[in-house]
């Protein structure tokens, strides 16, 4: 029965991808390479299912179909909005699925993530420093954030790879000090409850996030790393003061960032009131809101919307493009997929009773994926200030696609070893 559900989900996902590409072919016959996307997507589905059935038959059967469904939907949106990027994203889909299978099947990955956490953390910090010193931007715009490192014609974003490394480091640290942290949180004395072992890691992660914000102007990565770390520390210690202290540090960073950095001030200003500058600095968010309004319940139809007027519609604002052409039903579908992903990830974490590293790793990776999705979806809806992160699996971006699938592979591996 469970295997049949897995197959039905993949068939449904394939039907959506095929219907979306067919609609693009009807509305814009000049576009080429449409069916190569379908063939590659189908090959990834068949190969991934065969390999996972062979090596991990007891895995969670929802994770791979969910990830592939969202990635296929993203390919349709990118082909519709920016055809020049669609073939490149298709190649990254193959690379991402391959990385997911490697992470899921390789038997020693979890042990290596735990044992070599300091080596991996040092590597992540070196990549971060290299980005600060030698970073570039593929767009070539003079004052755009330099968040990428280039290897010839290939660009990659180190902050994306830091998500896996930091999640593994947090899980390993909190797994080893879980008992101690709870003891300090429940201590009677004030000095013991304010122990550096309890609050020190939070302050260090706050400083790292500030460094990312100050030198890279990467508000999304800084916010995501810090929020996930605070939530994991709270889960480990059970101390609500961790949440209060983390919220206070976020407010301090927001206050300082607003008064020191133009990018933070701009995003806060257009979040509070974008309408006076609808044809200027707030043009992007205003067009996003208009796209949501134009979508209605059932949407305008694939290829029939005006989402091309939204700058970066295939990347940061792909959720607004989906809302216009797929309507409220499409929005609910995307939200439901990430809700199921969050539920399955947390269930995997809870199933590792007595194995703290596995628990915190599953919860940390799930939070990285789901909170990133919440941040960008809330941003394009003007519920939160824009953070510049991608919508996992759907937005254009090779580094994002590779890392999201790799995190999914680790979750699949964890689900196969659940008790």
N, C-alpha and C positions, 0 to 999 in steps of 0.2 A: 504493500500500500504506500509506504514512504517513498520507495523508488518510483512508483507511478506519479506521485505528487511532484517529485523532482523533474520528471520528464514533462509533465503537463505545464509546469512553470516555464521550462525552457521553450516549449512549443508556443506558449502564449507570448513570451518575450520575442521569439523569432517572428511571430505573426505581426506584432506591433512594429518591429523594425522593417519588415517587408512592406507593410501597408504605408508606413511613413515614407519610405524611399519611392514607392509607387506614386504617392501623392506628389512628391517633388518632381518626378518624371512627367506627370501630367501638367503641372503648373509651369514647369520650366524645362521643356524638352531639350534645351541646349546643354544642360549639365551632363557631364560624362562621368564614368567610373562609379555609377550608383550601385550596380549589382556586384562589383568587386567588393564593396563594403559588406554586402549581405553574405557573400561567399566566405569572406574572412571571418565574419562574426559566427557563421554556422560552423566553420572548421574549429574555431576556439571552443564553441559549446560542445561539439562532439569529442574533441581531443581531451578537453578538461574533464568531461564526465567519465570517459573511459579510464583515464589515469587515476582519478580520485576513486572510482569504483574498484580499481585494481589494488590500490595501496591503502585507502582509508574508507572501507565500506561502512564503518560505524560513525562517520562524521555527521555533523549537522548538515542536512540536505537543503536548507534554505539559503545559506550564505552565498554559494556560487551562483545559483540562478538569480538572486537579487542583484549581485554585483554586475553580472553580465546583462541583465535587463536594463539597469541604469546606464551602463556604458553604451549599450546599443541605442538607447533613447538619445543619449548625448551625441552619438555619431550622426543620427538623423538630424538633430538640431544644428550641428556644425555644418553638415552638408547643405542644409537649407540657408544658413546665415553667412557662412564663410567657406565656400567650396574649396578654396585654395588650401585650407588647413585640414580638410576632411581626410585626405589620403595619409597625411602625416599622423593624424590621430589614430587612424586604422592600424598603422605600423606600431604605434605605441600600445594599442590594445593587445596585439600579439605579444609584445615584450612584457606587458603587465600580466597577462594570463600566464605566460611562461614563468615569471617571477613568483606568481601566486602558487603555481604547482610546485616549484622548487622549494618554497617556504613550507608548504604543506607536507611534502613527501620527505624532505631531508630530515633524518631522525635526530641529529645532534643540534639542531638550530636553537632550541629552547635552552639547552645546557650552555651553549656558547654565549647566548645573550646574557645569561646570568653570570657566568664565570668571567667574561671579558668586558664587563660593564664599564670599567674605568678606561680601558683602551678605546672602546667605542665612544665614550664621552669625550675623551681627548681628541679623537678623530673628528667628532662633530664640532668641537670648539675650534679646531684648526681650520675646518671648512668655513666656519662662520667668520673667522679672522681673515681668511683668504678672500671671502666675499666682500668684506669691508674694504680690503686693500685693493683687490683686483676685479671687483664685481663689474658687471656690465648689464645692459638692458637690450634685448633683441630688437626692440622697436627703434633704437637709435635716437630717441628723443633726448635732448641735452639734459633736462632736469628730472627725468623719470627715475624712479627708484632703481638702484643697481643691485638687484637681488639674485642675479644669475652668474654662474661661472661658465666660461666657454672653452670648449675643446674643439678648435676649428669651427666648423659650422654647427656643432652640437652644443646646445645650451642646457644646463640643468640647474635646479634651484636647491641649494644645500638645506634650506630651512625645511623643505619637504622631507628629506631623509632624516633630519633631526627628530621628526615626530616618532619614528620607530625607535631610534636610539634613546631618546629621553623617556619614552614609555617603558622601555626595558630597564633603563637605569632606575627610574622611580619604583618600578615593581620589585626590582632586586633589593634596593635599599629599604623600602618599606616592608618587604617580606622578611628581611633579616632583623629589623628593629621593631616589628609589629608589637611584640609583648612589652618592650621597653617604652615605646610611645604611649601605649595604653596605661602603663604604670605611672608615667609622668602626668598624663592627663587626669588620672584619678587620684593623684597625691593630695594630701591634706594641706601641705605647706605651699605658700604662694611662690616661693623661689623654685620649688620643685616643679610646680605646674607651669612656670615660665622658663623651663629648662631650654638651653640652646639646642639640645637634641630634638626638642619638639618644634621650636619655632625657627631654629637656625636654617634648616633646609628651605623653608618657605621664604625667608629673607634672601637666601642665595638665588633661588629661582626668580624672585622679584628683581634682583640686580641683573641677572642674565636677561630677563625680559626687557628691562630698561635699556640694556646695552643694544639689544636688537632694535628697539624703538629709536634710540638716539642715533646710532650709526647707520642703520639701514632704513629707517622710516617704515619699517614693516609692522604696522599696527596689528594686523591680523595674527601673524605668527606669535608676536609678543603676548597678546591677549590669550590666545589658545593655549600656549605652553603654561602660562601661569594659572589659568583657571583649572586646567586638568590637574596640575600638580596640587593645587589647594584642595580640590575635591578628593583626590586620592589620599592625601594626608589626613583629611577629615575622616574618610572611611577607615583608615588604619588606626587612628587614635580614638575616634569617637568623640572628639572634643569640638563642640560647636564654636569655641573661641577661635579655632583655626579659620572657620568661615568668616567670622566677624573681622578678624585681623586681615584676612585676604581681601575682603571687601574694602577695608580702610586703605590698604596699600593700593588697590585699583583706583580708588578715588584720588589718592595723592598723585599717582602716576598720571591720571587723566587731567588733573588740575595743572600739573607741571607741563605736560605735553601740550595742552591747549594754549598755554601762554608762551611756550618756547618754539613749537614746531608748527609751521604753516599748514602742513598736511593734516595734522590733528585738528587744528582750528577750523580748517575748511570743512572737514567731514562732520564736525559737531554743528557748525553753523547751518549747513544745508540739511542736516537732520532736523534741527529745531524748526526751521522755516525755509523751505526751498523755493517757495512761490515768487518772492520778489526778484529772484535771479534765475527764473525758469529758462531764459534764453542765454544764460551765461554759465556761471560756475555750477549751478544746480541743474543744468540741462539733462544730465544723465539720469539722475534720480527722478526728475519730473517725467521724462519719457518712460521710465520704468513703471511709474504709477499709472500713467495713461494706458500702457500696455495691459496692465492688470484689469483696468476698467473696461478696456475694449474687448477682452476675452470673454466676458460673461460666464455662463455656465458651461456651454459646450465648446467655446472657442471659435475662432474665425476659420479654422482649418489649416492643415499643414501647407505652407507655401502661400497662404492668402493673407497673412498678417503684415504689419508694418514694423516689425521688430528691428529691421535693419537700420532704422533711425536711431536706435539706442547704441551709443558707443560701447565697444567691447561686448556686444550682445552674445557672442559665441563663447565668452570667457566668464568674466565676473557677473554678467547680467543674463546668463542663459536661463535662469529661473523665470525671469520676466518674459522672455521670448516663449518659453513653454506655456506660461499662463495665458498669453495672448492667443496662441494658435491651438492650444488644447483645452483652454478654459479652466473653470473651477474643478472639473473632474480630473484634469491633468495635475493641477496643484495638489488635490487630495491624494492622488495616486503617488506622487513623489513623497509627500509627507508620510503616507502609509508605509512606503518602502523603507524609509529611514527609521520609522517607529518600529517596524519589525526587526530591522537590523539592530537597533538598540536593545530590544527585548531579547533577541537570540544571543547577543554578546554578553548581556548581563546574566542570562541563564547559564552560559558557558562558564562565566566566572564563579557563580554560586555552586556549580557542580564540582568544582575543585576544592572540596572541603578538606582542610588540613594542609593544603599546598598553597601557601601564601603568595609565592612568586607567580604561580599560574593564575591565581585569582586576580591579583592586581594587574598582571599583564593583559588579561582578557578585558578587564574593566577599563584600563587605561587606553588600549587601542580602540575600544568601542567608543569611549568618550572623544578621542581624537577625531574619529570619523563623524560622529553624530553632532558634536558641538560645532565643528567646522561647518557642517551643513546648516545648522540652526543660525550661526552667525551670518552667513551670506544670504540665506533666505530672509531673515529678519532685516538685513541691511537693504536689500532691494525693495522691501515693502515699507521702508522707513520706520520700522519698529525699533531698530538700533542704528547707531552710526555705521557707515560703511567701513569694512575692515580690509577689503581687498583680497580675501581668500577665495579659493575656487569651490564650486559645488562638487563634492566628491563623485567621481566616476563620470559625471555629466559634462562639466566644463572642459574647454580645451586646455591642454597642458600635459606634456609628456611626463614631467617629474611627478605631477599630481596623480596621473593615471598609474604610473609604476608603483608609487608608494601606497596608494589606496588598495591596489590588488595585492601587494605584498602583505599589508596588514590583514587583509581578508584571508590570505593563505595561512598566516600565523593563527588567526582565530579558528580556521578549519582544523589546523593541527591540534590546537587546544581542545576543540570539541571532540576529536577522535580519542583523546586520552582522558575524557571526563569520566567521573565515577557515577 
